[in-house]
Amino acid sequence: MDPFSLREKLRGKRTVVFYGGWSSEREVSLRSGRKVYESLRRQGFDAVLLDVDRDYIDRLKELGGDVVVIMLHGKPGEDGTIQGALETLRIPYTGSRVLASAVGMDKITTKRILLSLGIRTPDFVFVPLESNLEEMGREALRKLGFPMIIKPREEGSSIGVRIIREGDDFFGLMAREREDFGDFYLEKFIEGKSVTVGILGTRENSFALPSLELRVKKGEFYDYDAKYRKGYTEFIIPAELPRSSLEELEQLSLLTHRAVGCRGFSRVDAVVSQDGVPYILEINTIPGMTELSDLPAEAEAAGISYDELVLRILASAFE
């Protein structure tokens, strides 16, 4: 939908930006939501902010929201919960629908989809809540070896993610991860470059933005601080990779977006090994929109301004 048609469609209508929430990514969501809200207001839309709490449905009705821009990271805004509620209320909303949101939040389900399509993803060992930690740990040592990465099944912004090296308290770290997050998994560490690829559009109309290489200046990997603290990470666009690696990475990222069923926009995270082989790590159905976020930088490299990116996201509510 072109900008003129979108403005005509929303003439006299109220756009509510959902942000905040109660997940571990609340602070990032507040920043993303505020930036998007400011863009909408700057472009003449009747936009208001709603910091999501347990009474968000009643508050949405009080505000008279006609369309919702979801800028929530983590649960309940990125796992299909909010999407399901808005479907029931028959209120249009941006981004992926219920199923794609739930799949994207569940990294194990995402990995299984990738494997079924022959898309490379690092080897992993899933450690469900009811499993025997010692047995699963021994399996991971056999299958993955050191170093490996420990990750929660359903978190974002690298929360709960850590590289485990030989000599670390391996089983102690596993026990702590279970206590903090429940289900988790251990993933083979691929030495190489961290790269993200933003995707815009839906189904056959989706396309990849220029890839972004993340060069971490402070810290061991692209963790929470590296993502959201200024000066911790350098963006290289496009990623400094062989042309064949770049092309394959963009193709795999686009296929991941379509296979999960994402709508409107997403961001695929990957690692490219030292010999130029891309591995898909996960997909983010509501990527950050802060001043330090990947997606706006990738869009800008493609000639898409922040305001235009926001319009594209808003238009996804009507796809």
N, C-alpha and C positions, 0 to 999 in steps of 0.2 A: 504494500500500500504506500503510495507516494505521500510526502509530507502534507500537501494541500488537502488530499482526501482524508487523511488522518485528522487534521484539524477540523475539517467540516464534520466528520463523524462525531467528534467529541465537543462540538460547539454546544455550550450550555450544559455540558456533562462534567462531573467531578471525578478526578483521578486521585486515588488514595495510594500513597507509597507506604507499603508495609516495611518496617525496618526494626532493628533492635532485637526483640524476642528474648528468649531465656537460654539460648544455647551457649556453649563455650566460645562461640564466635560473635557474641553480642557486640563487642566494641567495634569490630570490623564492619558489621552490618550497619551500625549507627553511622559510620563514616560513608559507606556506600550509599545508603538511603538518603543522607543529607545532600550528597553531591548530585544524585539523580533528581531529587526534589528541586534543587536550585536550578538545574538545567530546564526542567519542565516549566517552572515559573518564568524563567528567562525567555522561554519560547512562547509564552502567552497562555499556557494551559492552567485551568483551575485545579491546582494540585494542593494536597494537604498531606501531612505526615501522620502516621499512626504507629506508635511504639507498641508492638504486639505484646499483649499479656493474655491471661486466661479469659478475659472478657472481650476479646477483639471482635467477635461477631456482633455483639450488641453495640460496640463503639463504631463499627463500620456502618451499621444501619443508621446510627445517630448522625454520622457525617454525611449520609446520603451518597455513598460511593457508587459510581456507575462502572468503574473499571479499576482494577488493582494492579499496581506495579509491585511485584514481590522482590524485595531486596534483603531477604533474610538468608543468612548463611548458617548451615547446620539445621538441626531439628528446631521447630516443626515446619520450617518454611522450605526446606530443600529435600524433604523425604517423602513428599506427597500428602502430608497431613493437611496443610493449609489449602493445597490445591483441591483436595477432596471436599473440604468444607465450601470452598467457593463454587465448585461444580454443583453442589447441592443447592446453593443459593442462586445459581444461574447468573453469577457475576463474572464477566470476562476477566482474565488475569494473564499476566505476561509469563513467558518462558514455558518450560516443559510441563506436560500434564502429569497426572497422578502416577501412572506406571513408570514412565521414564524417570521421574523424580525419585521414586523409590529405588529403582535399579541403580541410578547414578550415585545415590547415597550409600548403597551397599557395595562395598568394594569387592567382596567375594563374588557376588552375583555378576558384577561387571567383568571381573576376570574370567569367569566361566563363559560368559558370552564371547569375550575376545578369543578365548581358546577354541570355542566352537567354530569360529570363523577363520581360524588360522592366523590370527593377529598376534604378533609376539608380545608377551608380557613376562616379566621376570618370574622364575620358578618361585613357588611359595608353599607354605604349610599353614593351613587354617587351624586355629586352636579355639574351638567352641567352648562356651562356658562350662559345659558338663564334662569335658574331656580331662584325661589325666595329664597334668602338666609335664611330669617327668617323661612319660612316654612320648608326648608330642615334641618335647625338647630334643630328645634323642633322635627322633625322626628328622627334625630340622637340621641337626648337626650332620646327619648322614647325607641328607639331600642337598643342603645349601652350603654348609660350612661357613666359616668366618671370612670376611665380615658379612653380616646380614642386617636387615632392617626390621624393627618391630613396629607394627602399625595397628591402631584400632580398626575394627571393621567399619564403623560408621562415625567418622569425625572428619573435619576439614581443617584448613589452615595449618597443616602439619602438627596439630595438637596430638600429643601422645606418641609422636614419631621419634625414633632414636636409632642411630647406628650402633650395633653391638659388635664389638671386636673381641678377639681372643684375649683372655685375661679379665674381661668384665664379669660381673656377677650375673651370668646368663640366666640361671633359673630364678634368681631373685628379681631380675628385671621382668621376667615372664609373670611372676606372681603379682608384681606391682601393676603391670599392665592389665591383668585380669581384674584386680581389685578396683582399678580406676575406670575401666571401660567395658568389662565383660568380654565379649567375643573379640579376638584379635588375630592377627596373622604375622608370620615371619616370612620375609621376602629376601631373595638373593640380592646382594648388593652388586649393582652393575657399575663398574668404574667408567666414567665418561662425562658427558655434558648434560646438564639439566635444561630441558627445552619445553616450552609450552606453545600450543597452537590454538588460537581462538577460531571459533566457527560461528558464522552468522547464517540465518535462514533455516528452512525446514525441508526435510526430505530431499527431493531432487533439486530443489532451489537453494540448497545450502552450499556454502563455499568456505574454503579455508583462508584465514588471514595470514600475513607473513609470520613465520616462526620467530620465537623470541628465546634467545639463549640467556640463561641466568648465571651470571658470574658472581658468586658469593664472596664478598670481601672480608666479612667478619662472621665467624662461626664455621661449623663443620659441613653444613649442608643448608639447603633452602628451607630453613625452619621458620617458626612464627616471627621471630625477630627480623630475620632476613627479608621476610615478606612485607612487614609493615613498619619497619624503622628506616628512616631516610639515611642513605649512605651505606647501607649494609649490603646492597646488591646492585650490580651494574647490568643494565639491559643491553643486549646486542641484537639488533634487528636489521636484516634477517640473521638467524643463527649462523655462525661461522662453521659450516659443514660442507662436505662435498655435495655437488649438485644432486647426485643420485640419492644421497641420504636425505637431503631436504625434500625432494620430490616424494620419496617413499614415506617419509614422516607425515607430510601433509595429506597424502592419500589415506594412510592408516588412521589419521586423526579424523578425517572426514567420514570414513567408514565407521569409526567408533561412534561418532555423533548420530549417524543415521541408524546404526544397529541398535543403539540404546533407545532411539525414538525421540531424541531431543527436539524441541521446538524453539525456533527463534534465535537462540544463542547458547553457547557453551564454551568451555575451555578444556582442552585435553592436555594432560601432563605426561611427559615422556622423558626417557633418558636415552641418549645416543652413545653407544659404547665407543671405546677408543678406536675400534676398527670400522666405525661408521654405521653400525647396525642399530636401528631405532627399536625401542621397546616401549609400549604404552603402559603407563602406570595406572591412571584413573581418569575419570571425566568429572568435571564440575558443572552442574546444571545451572547454578547461579553464581558465576564467578564474580570476584570483587570488582567494584567500580570506583575505588578510591583514587586519589592522586598518585598512589604508588602501585596500582594494580596492573596486571599484565594485559588484560583485554583492551582497555582504552589505549594503551601504548601500541598494541598490535594494530588496532583499528586506525590510529593516527598514521602509522607507517603505510597503510593502504589508502591514505587520503580521506579517511572518514573521521570527521571531527567528533569531539565528545558529544556535542548536542545532536549530531546526526546519529550517532550510536544509540543514544537514548531514544530517539524517534524510532529506530529500527526495533529496539526492545519493546517499546510501547505498542508498535504495530503487531508484534507477535501475539498479542491478546486476541487478535481478530483473524488469525490464520486457521 
